[in-house]
Amino acid sequence: MEHHEGSALVEGSPFVLVYMSWAVIIALTLIAYLGTRKLKKVPGPLQNLLEMAVSSLYNFVEGVIGPEGRKYAPFLATLFFYISIMNIMGLIPFLRAPTSGLNMTIALALTAFGYVQLQAIRANGFWGYIKHFMGEPLWLAPLMFPIHVIGELAKPLSLSLRLFGNVFGEEKIIVILAGLSPFIIQPWLKVVPIHFPMVVFAVFTSVIQALIFTILTAGYITVLISHEQEEEVREAPVSAGPQ
Amino acid sequence: MIYLVMLAFAVGLGLPIAVLSAAIAQGKVGASAMEGIARQPEAAGRIQLAMIIALAFIESLVIYALLIFFLLQGKLPATADVLERLAGG
């Protein structure tokens, strides 16, 4: 049964996607550099846009994590912009979404995972970090410790597979619908672009997926840096979200 | 042959079952989030956030089913292959 072409998980060269992601990195860096090169009191259009994006992302992260979340905002905001641009990239002709390959999403998820663990150790100290895994009644620690460790290790898996599956499935659906479009018989056009509504919808889901990745990473940070006593005291800030 | 039949059933029915149950679950999440927002409009932002996270968790289960679907689909033989096998007995 030599029928590996249909196996969707291995098709295409993985390096194409890596080059695409490099292009995204370079473009983002260029935009950030051009926008912040000459900062002015009265901002120009690019600086205005960047300021709006950055401040809404900062507010958003503070809404999720709380007031101490400001120091995690740069990483999370970078994740959001990077992933959303990579997702949208697949909708432009001749480009492919780097996140439609498992390599890219696993790399992203491992980066987020490592960052979360490092920040947890930095916030609680190494012993507090271990203690967090042991759970509340200390005599249950032999049971709870492995469960918590496995739960922690499942996070990068679910993060990467969710992003990959969404972007990849979306691209597949668009390809299938585009392949169907010449078969619609009617007198006016050669082909009917029936995949077009899906493309418009994909712009929305791309941003939503990037947002979910960011929210979940922020949520993991919140869970791991919180001390049990302080959690009840913290009042709930109402977040607006970056709409 | 019975293996191929079972495989075809797994490919065809696995994803719809996951999608059905996830649709029910997401509907429940959405409905209760709307209720919560209607009851407390000032907490809309936080409720929306929690709702999106819950939806993402439910959705990821369907995505796992989708990945399994793609894996199994790659294992399906070509039609000519099956016909040959049927002719051969």
Interface residues (C-beta under 8 A of the other chain):
Chain A: M1 H3 H4 G6 S7 A8 L9 G63 V64 S158 L161 R162 F164 G165 N166 G169 I208 L211 I212 I215 L216 G219 A236 V238 S239 A240 G241
Chain B: E42 A43 G45 R46 Q48 L49 I52 I53 A56 E59 S60 I63 Y64 L66 L67 F70 L71 Q73 G74 K75 L76 P77 A78 D81
